[in-house]
Amino acid sequence: MGELNTPGIIPPEHNPELAFLLNRRSCHKLMAPGPGADALELILRAALRAPDFLRLRPFRFLVARDGGLDRLGQAMQRAAIAAGKDEATVARAPDMPRRAPLLITVVFSPKPSETVPLFDQELCAGSAVLMMQMAARAQGFGAVWRSGWLMFDPGFHRELGLAAQERIAGFLYIGTPAHPEPARSRPDEDLSAFTSWI
Ligand SMILES: Cc1cc2nc3c(=O)[nH]c(=O)nc-3n(C[C@H](O)[C@H](O)[C@H](O)COP(=O)(O)O)c2cc1C
């Protein structure tokens, strides 16, 4: 992306940046290869460009690939056992991070501030997840933002060494799309259902 467009209506077919935004989609079936070191750095740098009131940096990133995915899976299994999950969930846990070759756990890490409300900081951490998904996609990778019970499990938080005030904003799975991207499946939605004028 070069200079910004001059303000005015440039339809998506002549506006790659806009088309990129309008066509954003998640990719659930991911395979190797995942992003290498350079691509990953750009993904993380994009996260740092999330809107951030007073630049508090209310997030941190736990990155796993290769053996890290196994260590994370083992931590998930220990958390599943400690949480009293059923046998199938416990058995599945070690493979959960293997949905993709790279998994970024985004930790919401609020900072003390008299100016920036906690909710603003949460939104910032969520924006960081989206920025990373977009940066992955901009480099040809697919990504999906997932949650699930582990995201809210205190035992798993302890496994990851989260501080008391920290939470998980999401698991971002990143890899090579296993299938070519299908054409947009959803019809354009009625904006009036979400939008009104004040
Ligand atoms: C905070 C958050 C948590 C999510 N958790 C899950 C999840 O656990 N599993 C899932 O299939 N999709 C989850 N999603 C939705 C997917 O990321 C994705 O948006 C959805 O599959 C729709 O696809 P699209 O992004 O291509 O429209 C979550 C989205 C958000 C914002």
The ligand as an SDF file (V2000), in Angstrom:
LIG
                    3D

 31 33  0  0  0  0  0  0  0  0999 V2000
  -13.6500  -12.9590   20.1800 C   0  0  0  0  0  0  0  0  0  0  0  0
  -13.9880  -13.9660   19.1010 C   0  0  0  0  0  0  0  0  0  0  0  0
  -13.9810  -15.3100   19.3910 C   0  0  0  0  0  0  0  0  0  0  0  0
  -14.2870  -16.2700   18.4170 C   0  0  0  0  0  0  0  0  0  0  0  0
  -14.2400  -17.5980   18.7300 N   0  0  0  0  0  0  0  0  0  0  0  0
  -14.4970  -18.5180   17.7860 C   0  0  0  0  0  0  0  0  0  0  0  0
  -14.3670  -19.9140   18.0640 C   0  0  0  0  0  0  0  0  0  0  0  0
  -13.9930  -20.3120   19.1630 O   0  0  0  0  0  0  0  0  0  0  0  0
  -14.6570  -20.7860   17.0940 N   0  0  0  0  0  0  0  0  0  0  0  0
  -15.0560  -20.3730   15.8320 C   0  0  0  0  0  0  0  0  0  0  0  0
  -15.3120  -21.2280   14.9840 O   0  0  0  0  0  0  0  0  0  0  0  0
  -15.1620  -19.0650   15.5360 N   0  0  0  0  0  0  0  0  0  0  0  0
  -14.8860  -18.1230   16.4730 C   0  0  0  0  0  0  0  0  0  0  0  0
  -14.9710  -16.8000   16.1660 N   0  0  0  0  0  0  0  0  0  0  0  0
  -15.4570  -16.4040   14.8270 C   0  0  0  0  0  0  0  0  0  0  0  0
  -14.3930  -16.5580   13.7440 C   0  0  0  0  0  0  0  0  0  0  0  0
  -13.2090  -15.8680   14.1180 O   0  0  0  0  0  0  0  0  0  0  0  0
  -14.9110  -15.9880   12.4110 C   0  0  0  0  0  0  0  0  0  0  0  0
  -15.1250  -14.6050   12.5010 O   0  0  0  0  0  0  0  0  0  0  0  0
  -16.1770  -16.6830   11.9610 C   0  0  0  0  0  0  0  0  0  0  0  0
  -15.9030  -18.0410   11.6900 O   0  0  0  0  0  0  0  0  0  0  0  0
  -16.8080  -16.0360   10.7030 C   0  0  0  0  0  0  0  0  0  0  0  0
  -15.9210  -16.0500    9.6370 O   0  0  0  0  0  0  0  0  0  0  0  0
  -15.4820  -14.7070    8.9040 P   0  0  0  0  0  0  0  0  0  0  0  0
  -14.5290  -14.0070    9.8620 O   0  0  0  0  0  0  0  0  0  0  0  0
  -14.8190  -15.1810    7.6450 O   0  0  0  0  0  0  0  0  0  0  0  0
  -16.7010  -13.9000    8.6530 O   0  0  0  0  0  0  0  0  0  0  0  0
  -14.6380  -15.8350   17.1230 C   0  0  0  0  0  0  0  0  0  0  0  0
  -14.6370  -14.4630   16.8230 C   0  0  0  0  0  0  0  0  0  0  0  0
  -14.3120  -13.5440   17.8040 C   0  0  0  0  0  0  0  0  0  0  0  0
  -14.3090  -12.0660   17.4520 C   0  0  0  0  0  0  0  0  0  0  0  0
  1  2  1  0
  2  3  1  0
  2 30  2  0
  3  4  2  0
  4  5  1  0
  4 28  1  0
  5  6  2  0
  6  7  1  0
  6 13  1  0
  7  8  2  0
  7  9  1  0
  9 10  1  0
 10 11  2  0
 10 12  1  0
 12 13  2  0
 13 14  1  0
 14 15  1  0
 14 28  1  0
 15 16  1  0
 16 17  1  0
 16 18  1  0
 18 19  1  0
 18 20  1  0
 20 21  1  0
 20 22  1  0
 22 23  1  0
 23 24  1  0
 24 25  2  0
 24 26  1  0
 24 27  1  0
 28 29  2  0
 29 30  1  0
 30 31  1  0
M  END
$$$$
